Amino acid sequence: MTEHSSNTQTLRRLVLTSLLLAIVVIGLGAYTRLTHAGLGCPDWPTCYGLLDVPETSQQIAAAEQAYPQRPVEPAKAWNEMIHRYFAGSLGLLIAAIAFFSIKLRFSKQSSVRYPVILPLFILCIVIFQAALGMWTVTLKLMPVVVMAHLLGGFTTLCLLFLLYLRIKAKGINAQGANLVDWQLKKYSSYALLGITILTAQIALGGWTSSNYAAMSCVELPICQGNWLGNLTFEQSFDLIPPKQESYEFGHLAHNERVTIHVSHRLGAMVTGIFLAWLAIMVFLKARNHAIKSAAVVLMSLLIIQISLGISNIWFSLPLKVAVAHNLVAACLMLSLIALAYKLRQNSKESFYE
């Protein structure tokens, strides 16, 4: 095997490993948030000044003397630190991806133009993610920072998946392209619109979670009692909130949390209807087996995600279901990106070239 072939194989493995690790990081982030462990360590990047968690009586005493406002809770601290360990490992992998991408792009042995701007952009996103992780702690769980941190994690995952698809397509294109199914050309734009709608819905979910509004409505399909009379948009979506010592467990009034929750539910209905329509129409019109399969996967994940959302309300936000709701949202977005990519390839248009 030549050095170039070895570097190519290494890059593919790094991207796939990073993609899987990014899903784990999103799951750990959701678990940390849902177990109220976001401030399990009051400092960053250390935890009470340590690289692990204070556990001995001497370490705990020293930690509580240094941070008297934040008594040590080892379980929460470990949740936070494990998330940091995995996120840090992901950052190192992405730095390696950027290095190998540059090396392959400028290799004289390569006849294939591997992407280099996208890996460098992902690296920039991860560096910004680290800053958001720090601000999450230093700004005491300010909702806009927590939501941005969640969106940054999803963005990292999606861009890694796009990079994986592009690298994979380099090998496929070398073998020849499939015939174009012109009936599906317009659905490429609809798929991109679906990505926009789903992104907005994920952001609403992050805003709901960061403002502790997940259980502000405990009935289905919308909310309890006179929910229309409880809606108030005046401060419910203010990105810069009044200064607080800490935003842990929320700072908004009940009506504002109800407004956020109802907005997320209505967004779920719009998103569900649009993605279901898209999946069904593509499945019915597609002649390409790969595109049909992508539509089936999208529809299946959509049904699972809706079921998890209902279960969150019905069973009062069980931890496993709530974490799964985050993970399936990520998988739903990946399936939509895969469908959009296949539709774009079908119409012989470049996808984020």
C-alpha positions as CSV (number, residue, x, y, z in Angstrom):
1,M,0.0,0.0,0.0
2,T,1.4,3.4,-1.0
3,E,1.6,6.3,1.5
4,H,-1.2,8.1,-0.3
5,S,-3.5,5.1,-0.1
6,S,-2.7,4.8,3.6
7,N,-3.5,8.4,4.2
8,T,-6.8,8.1,2.4
9,Q,-7.8,5.0,4.5
10,T,-6.7,6.9,7.6
11,L,-8.9,9.9,6.7
12,R,-12.0,7.8,6.1
13,R,-11.5,5.9,9.4
14,L,-11.0,9.2,11.3
15,V,-14.1,10.7,9.8
16,L,-16.3,7.6,10.6
17,T,-14.9,7.4,14.1
18,S,-15.4,11.1,14.7
19,L,-19.0,10.8,13.4
20,L,-19.8,8.0,15.9
21,L,-18.0,9.8,18.7
22,A,-20.0,13.0,17.9
23,I,-23.3,11.0,18.4
24,V,-21.9,9.8,21.8
25,V,-21.0,13.4,22.8
26,I,-24.5,14.6,21.9
27,G,-26.0,11.8,24.1
28,L,-23.6,12.6,27.0
29,G,-24.4,16.3,26.6
30,A,-28.2,15.6,26.9
31,Y,-27.6,13.3,29.8
32,T,-25.5,15.9,31.6
33,R,-28.2,18.6,31.0
34,L,-31.1,16.3,32.0
35,T,-29.4,15.2,35.2
36,H,-28.8,18.9,36.1
37,A,-25.1,18.4,36.0
38,G,-24.2,21.3,33.8
39,L,-22.7,23.1,36.8
40,G,-21.4,19.8,38.4
41,C,-18.0,21.4,38.0
42,P,-18.0,25.2,38.8
43,D,-14.8,25.8,36.8
44,W,-13.5,25.0,33.3
45,P,-11.7,23.0,31.9
46,T,-10.8,21.5,35.3
47,C,-13.2,20.4,38.0
48,Y,-12.6,22.2,41.3
49,G,-9.1,22.7,40.0
50,L,-8.5,19.0,39.2
51,L,-8.4,17.0,36.0
52,D,-10.8,14.5,37.5
53,V,-13.4,14.8,40.3
54,P,-12.8,15.5,44.0
55,E,-13.5,12.2,45.8
56,T,-11.3,11.9,48.9
57,S,-12.3,13.8,52.0
58,Q,-9.2,16.1,51.7
59,Q,-10.0,16.8,48.0
60,I,-13.6,17.6,48.8
61,A,-12.7,19.8,51.7
62,A,-10.3,21.8,49.6
63,A,-12.8,22.0,46.7
64,E,-15.6,23.3,48.9
65,Q,-13.2,25.8,50.5
66,A,-12.3,27.1,47.0
67,Y,-15.9,27.1,45.8
68,P,-18.1,27.5,48.9
69,Q,-21.1,28.4,46.8
70,R,-21.0,25.0,45.0
71,P,-20.8,21.9,47.3
72,V,-19.2,18.9,45.7
73,E,-21.7,16.4,44.2
74,P,-19.4,13.7,42.8
75,A,-22.1,12.0,40.6
76,K,-22.9,15.3,38.8
77,A,-19.3,16.3,38.6
78,W,-18.4,12.9,36.9
79,N,-21.3,13.4,34.4
80,E,-19.9,16.8,33.4
81,M,-16.2,15.6,33.3
82,I,-17.0,12.4,31.2
83,H,-18.8,14.7,28.7
84,R,-15.7,16.9,28.6
85,Y,-13.3,14.0,28.1
86,F,-15.3,12.7,25.2
87,A,-15.7,16.2,23.7
88,G,-12.0,16.8,24.0
89,S,-11.2,13.5,22.3
90,L,-13.6,14.5,19.4
91,G,-11.8,17.8,19.1
92,L,-8.4,16.0,18.7
93,L,-9.8,13.6,16.1
94,I,-11.2,16.5,14.1
95,A,-7.8,18.3,14.2
96,A,-6.3,15.1,12.8
97,I,-9.0,15.0,10.1
98,A,-8.0,18.6,9.1
99,F,-4.3,17.6,9.0
100,F,-4.9,14.6,6.7
101,S,-7.3,16.5,4.5
102,I,-4.7,19.2,3.8
103,K,-2.0,16.5,3.3
104,L,-4.2,14.6,0.8
105,R,-5.4,17.7,-1.0
106,F,-1.9,18.8,-1.8
107,S,-0.5,15.4,-2.4
108,K,1.1,15.0,-5.9
109,Q,0.0,11.4,-5.9
110,S,-3.7,12.2,-5.7
111,S,-5.9,12.4,-8.7
112,V,-9.0,13.1,-6.5
113,R,-9.7,16.5,-5.0
114,Y,-10.5,15.7,-1.4
115,P,-12.4,18.4,0.5
116,V,-10.2,20.7,2.6
117,I,-12.4,23.7,3.4
118,L,-15.1,21.7,5.1
119,P,-12.7,19.9,7.5
120,L,-11.1,23.2,8.4
121,F,-14.6,24.7,9.0
122,I,-15.5,21.8,11.2
123,L,-12.3,22.4,13.2
124,C,-13.3,26.1,13.7
125,I,-16.8,25.0,14.8
126,V,-15.2,22.6,17.4
127,I,-13.0,25.4,18.8
128,F,-16.0,27.6,19.1
129,Q,-17.8,24.7,20.8
130,A,-15.1,24.6,23.4
131,A,-15.6,28.3,24.1
132,L,-19.4,27.7,24.4
133,G,-18.6,24.9,26.9
134,M,-16.6,27.3,28.9
135,W,-19.3,30.0,28.8
136,T,-21.9,27.5,29.8
137,V,-20.1,27.2,33.1
138,T,-18.8,30.7,33.6
139,L,-22.2,32.3,32.7
140,K,-24.0,29.8,34.9
141,L,-26.2,28.0,32.3
142,M,-27.4,31.2,30.5
143,P,-30.1,29.7,28.2
144,V,-28.8,31.2,24.9
145,V,-25.4,29.8,25.6
146,V,-26.8,26.3,26.5
147,M,-28.9,26.3,23.3
148,A,-26.0,27.5,21.2
149,H,-23.8,24.7,22.7
150,L,-26.5,22.1,21.8
151,L,-26.8,23.5,18.2
152,G,-23.0,23.6,17.9
153,G,-22.9,19.9,18.8
154,F,-25.5,19.1,16.2
155,T,-23.7,21.3,13.6
156,T,-20.5,19.4,14.2
157,L,-22.2,16.1,13.8
158,C,-24.0,17.1,10.6
159,L,-20.9,18.6,9.0
160,L,-18.9,15.4,9.8
161,F,-21.6,13.4,8.2
162,L,-21.6,15.7,5.1
163,L,-17.8,15.2,5.0
164,Y,-18.2,11.4,5.2
165,L,-20.7,11.5,2.3
166,R,-18.5,13.6,0.2
167,I,-15.4,11.4,0.8
168,K,-17.5,8.3,0.1
169,A,-18.9,9.9,-3.1
170,K,-15.3,10.4,-4.4
171,G,-15.0,6.7,-4.8
172,I,-18.5,6.2,-6.2
173,N,-18.0,8.9,-8.8
174,A,-14.8,7.3,-10.0
175,Q,-16.9,4.2,-10.8
176,G,-19.6,6.1,-12.8
177,A,-22.8,7.9,-11.9
178,N,-26.3,6.6,-11.9
179,L,-29.0,7.8,-14.4
180,V,-30.8,10.9,-13.4
181,D,-34.4,10.5,-12.1
182,W,-35.8,13.9,-13.3
183,Q,-39.1,13.4,-11.4
184,L,-37.2,14.0,-8.2
185,K,-35.3,17.1,-9.1
186,K,-37.7,19.6,-7.4
187,Y,-37.6,17.5,-4.2
188,S,-33.9,18.4,-3.7
189,S,-35.0,21.9,-2.8
190,Y,-37.8,20.6,-0.6
191,A,-35.2,18.5,1.3
192,L,-33.1,21.5,1.9
193,L,-36.2,23.4,3.2
194,G,-36.8,20.4,5.5
195,I,-33.3,20.7,6.9
196,T,-34.1,24.4,7.7
197,I,-37.4,23.5,9.3
198,L,-35.9,20.7,11.4
199,T,-33.0,22.9,12.5
200,A,-35.4,25.5,13.7
201,Q,-37.3,22.8,15.6
202,I,-34.1,21.5,17.2
203,A,-33.3,25.0,18.3
204,L,-36.8,25.3,19.8
205,G,-36.1,22.0,21.6
206,G,-32.8,23.4,22.9
207,W,-34.6,26.6,24.1
208,T,-37.3,24.5,25.8
209,S,-34.6,22.4,27.6
210,S,-32.4,25.3,28.6
211,N,-35.3,27.2,30.1
212,Y,-36.6,24.1,32.0
213,A,-39.9,24.3,30.1
214,A,-40.1,20.6,29.2
215,M,-42.8,19.9,31.8
216,S,-44.7,23.2,31.6
217,C,-47.5,21.4,29.7
218,V,-48.4,18.0,31.0
219,E,-51.4,17.3,28.7
220,L,-51.8,16.3,25.0
221,P,-52.1,17.4,22.3
222,I,-51.3,21.0,23.3
223,C,-51.4,22.1,26.9
224,Q,-53.6,22.2,30.0
225,G,-56.6,24.5,30.7
226,N,-56.7,27.9,29.1
227,W,-53.3,27.5,27.3
228,L,-54.1,30.2,24.8
229,G,-54.6,32.7,27.6
230,N,-51.3,31.7,29.1
231,L,-49.3,32.6,26.1
232,T,-47.0,35.6,26.4
233,F,-44.2,36.3,23.9
234,E,-42.9,39.4,25.5
235,Q,-39.9,37.8,27.3
236,S,-40.2,34.1,26.4
237,F,-37.7,34.4,23.5
238,D,-35.4,37.1,24.8
239,L,-31.9,35.9,24.0
240,I,-30.2,38.2,26.5
241,P,-32.0,37.7,29.8
242,P,-31.9,39.8,33.0
243,K,-28.6,39.3,34.8
244,Q,-28.9,36.4,37.4
245,E,-26.5,34.9,39.8
246,S,-27.3,31.5,38.1
247,Y,-29.8,30.4,35.5
248,E,-29.9,26.8,36.8
249,F,-33.5,25.5,37.0
250,G,-34.7,28.5,35.0
251,H,-35.5,32.1,35.5
252,L,-38.7,32.6,33.6
253,A,-42.3,32.7,34.9
254,H,-44.7,29.9,34.3
255,N,-46.6,31.6,31.5
256,E,-43.3,32.2,29.6
257,R,-42.3,28.6,30.0
258,V,-45.7,27.5,28.7
259,T,-45.3,29.7,25.7
260,I,-41.9,28.1,24.9
261,H,-43.3,24.6,25.4
262,V,-46.3,25.3,23.2
263,S,-44.1,26.8,20.5
264,H,-42.0,23.7,20.5
265,R,-45.1,21.5,20.2
266,L,-46.6,23.5,17.3
267,G,-43.1,23.4,15.7
268,A,-43.1,19.6,16.1
269,M,-46.5,19.4,14.3
270,V,-45.3,21.6,11.4
271,T,-42.0,19.6,11.1
272,G,-43.7,16.3,11.4
273,I,-46.2,17.1,8.6
274,F,-43.6,18.5,6.3
275,L,-41.1,15.7,6.7
276,A,-43.8,13.0,6.4
277,W,-45.0,14.5,3.2
278,L,-41.5,14.7,1.8
279,A,-40.7,11.1,2.7
280,I,-43.9,9.8,1.3
281,M,-43.7,11.8,-2.0
282,V,-40.0,10.8,-2.6
283,F,-40.8,7.2,-1.8
284,L,-43.7,7.1,-4.3
285,K,-41.9,8.9,-7.1
286,A,-38.4,7.5,-6.8
287,R,-37.1,4.7,-9.0
288,N,-33.7,4.7,-7.4
289,H,-33.5,2.1,-4.7
290,A,-31.1,4.1,-2.6
291,I,-33.3,7.1,-2.6
292,K,-36.4,5.0,-1.7
293,S,-34.5,3.5,1.2
294,A,-33.4,7.0,2.4
295,A,-37.1,8.0,2.4
296,V,-38.1,4.9,4.4
297,V,-35.4,5.6,7.0
298,L,-36.5,9.2,7.3
299,M,-40.1,8.2,7.8
300,S,-39.2,5.5,10.4
301,L,-37.1,7.9,12.4
302,L,-39.8,10.6,12.3
303,I,-42.3,8.1,13.7
304,I,-39.9,7.1,16.5
305,Q,-39.2,10.8,17.3
306,I,-42.8,11.7,17.5
307,S,-43.4,8.7,19.8
308,L,-40.6,9.7,22.1
309,G,-41.9,13.3,22.3
310,I,-45.3,12.0,23.3
311,S,-43.7,9.6,25.8
312,N,-41.8,12.5,27.4
313,I,-45.1,14.1,28.3
314,W,-47.1,10.9,29.0
315,F,-44.5,9.5,31.4
316,S,-43.3,12.8,32.9
317,L,-39.9,13.1,31.2
318,P,-38.1,9.9,32.0
319,L,-34.4,10.2,31.7
320,K,-33.8,7.4,29.1
321,V,-36.7,8.6,26.9
322,A,-35.5,12.3,27.1
323,V,-31.9,11.3,26.1
324,A,-33.2,9.1,23.3
325,H,-35.3,12.1,22.1
326,N,-32.1,14.1,21.6
327,L,-30.3,11.2,19.9
328,V,-33.1,10.4,17.5
329,A,-33.4,14.1,16.7
330,A,-29.7,13.9,15.6
331,C,-30.3,10.7,13.6
332,L,-33.4,12.3,12.0
333,M,-31.3,15.2,10.8
334,L,-28.6,12.9,9.5
335,S,-31.2,10.9,7.6
336,L,-32.6,14.1,6.1
337,I,-29.1,15.2,5.1
338,A,-28.5,11.8,3.5
339,L,-31.8,12.1,1.5
340,A,-31.0,15.7,0.4
341,Y,-27.5,14.6,-0.7
342,K,-28.8,11.7,-2.7
343,L,-31.4,13.9,-4.3
344,R,-28.8,16.5,-5.1
345,Q,-26.5,13.8,-6.7
346,N,-29.5,12.6,-8.6
347,S,-30.0,16.0,-10.2
348,K,-26.2,16.2,-11.0
349,E,-25.8,19.3,-8.9
350,S,-22.9,19.8,-6.5
351,F,-23.7,19.6,-2.8
352,Y,-21.8,22.3,-0.9
353,E,-18.8,22.1,-3.2
